[in-house]
Structures are given as structure tokens and as C-alpha cells.
Amino acid sequence: MGGLAHYFEDEGVATTQISLIREHTEAIKPPRALWVPFELGRPLGVPDNPVFQKRVLLACLKLLEATSGPLLEDFAEDAPASDMVETVWACPVNLTRKTEGLSDNQLLRAALRQEVLELRPWYDQAFKLRGRTTVGVSGLDMDTIVDFIGAFLDGIPSNPHNDLSLGLALNFAVDDLKAYYYEAVSAQPGETPPDSTTLDNWFWKETAASRILFQIKALCLKRDDKMMQLVGKILLVPMAQLKPTEK
């Protein structure tokens, strides 16, 4: 959006925006931007808090008073704590499995297939409850996604898309895989769903899928392909899940 803002401004339309990743905004230098210290996906802080959300929006709109830029200001408040009742949460599927007799790569691929299989009833339940899904941006079925992503453990696989670069195809496939896991696990029984931090910690610290994505990230960063490098650097694994030496 920061890049588009430059084009709108050239046509005489003033723009402002909310930034969640300060480094990106500093590089793109949009005319006006408000950086907020909130987690990705929540540019207004926390859900169901219209008073706080209004303050964020007003702070962003106030930047339109500036007649020249680029301007990057910090929002002065942290997001308030959620009003949701804290509960003990556990994944509805036990992802522990036997691993004897398998090489590391075989183990990870087998574990990924098994996770997807075991999460399938919960994904179907989530789809039934919501009537929609965010899985599908890659245009691939889940079995193909699992095979495609798993194949990166042994090197660079063939591209299942003739009309996309390999890096973009990988990015879309990973988006679908992550959406599948998150939607499935959020369909667990109980009145209070797990918060986003709990879900992130579960996925990135407990699943075979995340172990594979960390390995693919390292592979992408070694490629000469700029798109693959971009995917590996910022699109596969959230910055919050990296060690300080990896950022």
C-alpha cells in the first residue's frame, strides 16, 4: 500500500496509512504513515474495543494535516489487554507419532502428511461452522500442497504452476497450508477460542509443518532467485518467531 500511495499522491490524492512492519515502511517511504506496535493482522490493536480502535484511526487520519513528507510517526499506546477470559487450551489433535526407521526428511514429510490428515475433520468442522475458508489462494488441493512443500526438503522441486514463478507458487502454497492448520485448530470444542498468540506458539513450536518451513526458509535464502530470497526472508516465517540472530 505504501507504494500505491506514491501514485495516488502524484494524482493529487492525499494518503495516509497504518504500518505494522516499520522496516518496510522506512524502505518504501510512503507520504504519511502511522506505525503501530501491534501484532500482525491487528492494525487497530485488539478486537471488540471500538474506543481504542477509534483512537488509532484518528491518529492515522490526523497525519493528513501534514502537507509534505515522507512522514512516519509512532502510535504512542500499546494495545490493551484482551477482555477474553483466559483458559487452558490444547490442540484437539495429538500430533505425537512414532518416528522409528525414518530418515530426517522422510520423518518430516510423513509427519506433515499425518498432521494434515488428522486435522482434516477439524478443518471440515470449521468450514461448516463459518461457511467460508481462506484456503485456496494457491489453486492447489491439500495433497498437492503437502507434496510440493515437502519436496523442498530434497532440493528445488518442479513448479506446479506454469503461470507463476516458483517463489510465488511456494508462497501461495504455504499461505494455504498455514490457513488450513489455523482454521482447523480454531474449531476445537469450547466457548472461548484460543488467542492469536497461543495459536502462533502452537503452530511454530509444535508442528512438523513449521519445522519444514524453517528449513525451506534457509534454502530460499541461499538461492540466486530474488523472488525466492524475498519469500525466504519475510514471507515464510513471521519475524516474531525468529531468533534475534536470524532477523
N, C-alpha and C positions, 0 to 999 in steps of 0.2 A: 504493500500500500504506500510505503514511503516513496517508491519510485514513481508510482502513478501520480502522487501529489505534485511532483515537479511539472508533469504535463498539464494538470488542471490549473496550476498557478500560471503557466505560460499563456493559458487562455483567459486569464483574469478571474479565476475562481479561487477564493481563499480556502485553504485547507488546514485541518488540524487532525491529530491522531493520537491514539494511546499506544505506547510501546511497552512490550513485555520483555524484550531482549535488547538491552541497552547497546551492546556491541553492534548489532545490526543497524540500529538507528544512527549510531555515530558514524558508521561507514556510508550509509545512504544519504544522510544529511537532509531529511525532509524539511520543508519550510517551518513547520511547527510540530512539536511532539511532546507529549507528557509521558515520562517514564514512570511506571507504577511497580512497586516491589511485591507483586502478587505472583502466584504460581501460574504456569502456562495454562491457557484455556479459561482463565478467570480475569479478564481485563478490568472488571468492575469490583473485584475483591471476592466477596462471598455471595452465594445465592440467598434470596429471600431477605435482603436487607436494603430496601429501596432508599432509605435515608442516606446511608453511606454511598450507595451507587450514584445517587444524585450529586453528592459532593465531588465524586470522581469526574462525572460528566461535566459539571460546571467548571471544574478546574481545567479540563481539556478545552472546553469552548472559550474560556477566558483568554487562551493563547491567541485567539483570532484578533484580539486587540493589538497584537504586535504587527507592525507594518513591514518589518523586514526580518530576515532570518539567514541561515537556519537557526532555529531556537529549540533547545532541548531542556526542558525543566523536569525536576523530580517532584513527584507527589509526596507530600510530607508525612502521610499517615500509612501505617501498616494496616493490612486487612484485619478487621475484628475477628475474634474467635467465633466459630460457628455455634449456633444455638442448638445444634443437634445433640441428642443425648449420647454420651459416649458408651459404646457397647463393645464387648469382646467379639471379634469377628474371626471367622475361619473360612477358608476356601471350602465350598461344598464338595469338592472332589479331592481325594487324597492322591497327590501326584508322586508319591513314593513308589518306586518299582524296582524289580530285580535287574541287575546290570551285569551279571557274570557272563564271561565269554565274549564280550563285545569290545572292539577297539573303541577309542575315544570318539571318533567320528561316527561310527556305527551306533554307538550308545546314544549320542546326541540326536541323531536322525530318528532312531527308534523311539526315544523319549518324546520328541516333538510330535511324531505321529500319534503316540499313545495319549498325549495330553489333548490334542485336538479331538481325538475320538471320544475321550472321557468327558470333555467339555461340551460335546455336541448336544446332549439333551438339555443342558442349561442354556445354551445359545438359542435353541429352538423355543424354550420356555420364555426367554427374554423377548424374542421376536413376537411370540404370541401375545405377550402382555402389552408390548408397546405398539405393535402393528407396523414397525419400521426397523431398519437396521442401517448402520453406516458402513457395513461390509459391502464391497462391490466396486470400489474405485479402480481396482486392477483389471476387472473384467475376467478374472480367473476364478475357477472353482477352488474350494479349500484344499482338495487333494493336490491339485496342480501347484498351488501356492506353497504347500508343505514341501513338495518335491523340488521346486525351484529354489526356495530359500535353503533347504538342506544341502542342495548340490554345491553351494558356495563353500562348504567345508572342505571340498576336494579340489577347489580351484574355481575358475570362471566358467559357469555353465552356459549353455545356449540360451538365447533370448526367446521367451515365449511370445513376444510381441514384435511383429515386423515393423510396426509404425512408431515404436518408441525406442529411445536409447536404452541400453542395458541398465544404466544407473536409475533412470526414471521408472523402468519396469520394476526394478528391485524396490524402489521407494514406495510405489503403489502397493506392491505385494506385502511389504512389511506393514504398511498402514492397515491393510485388511486383516492381517494376522493379529496385530495388536487390538484392533477393534473387536475382533471375534473373541479374544480372551477377555477383554474388559466387559463386553456385553454379556458374555456367558456367566462370568463370576458375579456380576451385579444382580443376577436373577436368583440369588440364594434366598432361602426362606427367611422370614423375619420382617418386622415393620420398618426397621432402621437400616438403610443400606450403608455399606462401608464408605468412608470419605475417600477423596481422591488420593490423599497421601497413603492411606492404607492400601488402596488398590495398586498404586505405583510400587510400593515396597514389596507387595506380594509378587507382582509380575517380574520386577527387575532383580529380585533377590532369591526367588524360589522356583522359577520355571526353567525348563530346558530351552524354551524359546528365547529367553533373554540371554542365556549363555551363548547360543548360536549367534544372536545379533551382535554381541560384543566381539565375537571372532570375525564376523563379516565386516564390522566397522574397521578393525585392524587391517583386513585385506583391502578394503576400499582405499584406505589412506596410502597404501603402497602403490596404487595404480597410477599410470600416467594420465588416464582419462579424467578430465576436470570434473565432469558430472559425477563420476564415481567418487572422487575425492570429496566433493560437496556433500553427497549422500552420507559418506562415512563420517564427515566432520560434524554435521549438525542435524541430520535428518533421521538417523537410525536410533540413536540413544540420547535421551534428554541430558542436557548439561548437568542437571541436578544429580544424576546417577553416576557421574564420573568422579574419579579421584582428582584432587587438585592438580596432580602432575599430568593428568590426561586432558585437562581443559585448555 
